[in-house]
Amino acid sequence: MLINEIAKMTELSKDGVRHYEELGLITSTPRQAGSRTYRDYDSSVLKTIEDIRGLQRLGLSLHEIEPILKVVAAGPTKKQTIDFVEDRLKVVRGKIAELREIEEYMSEKLKRLKKQDATVGSKASAKKRSAGAQRR
């Protein structure tokens, strides 16, 4: 498969495909066609790119993914799989804790803003009532 076919099928840009290859995440075979050399990708690259995206959704960077792909290609042991899942679970729990802190901060901020609005609103109403009473 040519790079444009891979790009279309994976919804990745051609530069993205090249970047994955530069990082060693995927491979291609150079093919000569006249004076030009094209990259020819095996269809297994589609699955690899799908795996890469899945690992990115778990919060891994491309640099963290490379050794994982190598272990997967060799067939991970049960212990390696358990260790990996435990490590990722720690990361996910850390992110959840961070998000809870952000949520708490935002909730408190919203309460303060609403309280300020209520205070400002009641002061404005009192001024209007006072001004109306003075005109009478």
N, C-alpha and C positions, 0 to 999 in steps of 0.2 A: 504494500500500500504506500502511496506517496504521502508526503507531509500534509498536503491540502485535504486529502481524504481523512487522515487521522484528525486533523483540526476540526473539520466539519462534524465528524461522528462523535467527537468528545466535547464539542463546543469550547475548545481551547484554541487560542490563536496559534499561528505558525511559530511565532516567537516563543510562545509558551511551550510548545512541543520541543523546540530547539533548546530552550532553557532546561527542561527535564532531561534532555539528552546530555547537555553539558555537565549536569550534576551527576550523571551516571545512573539516573533513575530508569531510563529506557535506552534501548539501543536500536541502531539501524544498520543496514548494510549498504555501502556505497554501490551504486549501479551506474555504469557508463552508458550514455546514450549519445553517440556522436562525440562532440567535443565537450558535452556537459556531463556532470556527475550529479545524480539524484540520490536522495536518501530513500531507501526502501525499508518500510517497517513491517514487521511480522504482525499478524492480527492479534497476537497475545499482548501487544502493546496497549490495546483497548482495555483489556482487563487490568493491566498494571496501572493505567491512568485512573481507572475507576477506583482501584485500591488506594492510590495516592490521594485522591479527593476524599475518600472515606476517612483516611488517617488525618487529613487536614481538618476535617470536621471534628475530630477528636482533640484537636488543638495542637497537633504536631507540626513543626516546621518541615520544610523540604529537606533540610540537613538532618533532622532527626529521623526522617522517613527512610533515607538511603540504607542505613544498617538494618532496619526492620525488613525492608524488601529482600535484602540478602539472606536474612534468617528465614524468611518465609519461603524463599526459593529453595533453601536447603532443607526445609521441613522443620519447623520449630518443635522442641520437646515440650512436653506438657508443663514442665517447670518454667521454661522460657515464656510460654503463653500466660501462665498464671502470674509470673513476675511482671510481665508487660501490662496485663489488665489491672493488677494491683497498683502499679505506678500511675497508669492513666486515671484510675479512680481517684487517687490522691490529688492529681491535678484538677480533675473535674470538681471534686469537693472543695478545693481551694478557690476555684473560680466561683462556685456557688456562694461561698462565704463572702467573697469580695462583692458579689452582686447583692447579697443581703445587706451588707454595710452601706452600699450605694442607695439601696431602696430605703433603708432607715433614714439616711441623711436627707434624701429627697422628700420623704413623708414629713419629717420634722420641719423642713424648709417650707413645704406647702402649708402646714399648720400655722407656722409663724406668719406667712404672707396673708393667709385668710384672716388671722386674728388682727393683723394690721389693717386690713381692708375694713373689717367690722368696726374697729376702733375709729378709724378715719371717717367711716360712714356715719357712725353715731354722733361724732363731734360735728360733722357737717350738718346733720339733721338738727342738732341742738342749736347751732348758730342760726339756721334758717328760722327755727321757732322763736328764738330770741329776737331776731331782726324783725320778724312779723309782729311780735308783741310790742316792740318799741314803736312801730309805725302806727299802731292803733291809738 
